[in-house]
Amino acid sequence: MIRTYILEDLDCAHCAGKIEADVAKLEGVKKSTVTLLTQKLVVEIEDAKAGKLTKEVKRIVKKYEPDVTVIEK
């Protein structure tokens, strides 16, 4: 399963890298990619683990970029 999130107002490449790395460490995540130019986070996750993903993504993003809004696409 692929989930896409818009990271509205993300403008820090260093923070984007940290977000990508932390999301990749979540249980069930196969791949995590943040594209700063489009402000998108794309996550490939096992179907069984997808339920809590949005909550965890928001927690991680707020940890590094408190002013960024996470929108599930």
C-alpha positions, 0 to 999 in steps of 0.5 A: 500500500502506498500513502502520500502526504502533503507537507505544507510549508516544509522548506528545510532539506535537513528536516526533510531528511530526518522526517524521511529517516524516522518514518522509514523506521516505523513498523511495517514501512518498506520505503519512505521518500520526502521530496522537498520540491513538491513537499510530498512524503510517499510511504510504502507500508504493509497493509496490516500496519497502515492504520496508525500511519497517519498519526505517527507521520504527524507526530514525526513531522511536528517533532522536526517542523512544528509549523508544517501541516500534514495533509493525507492525499 
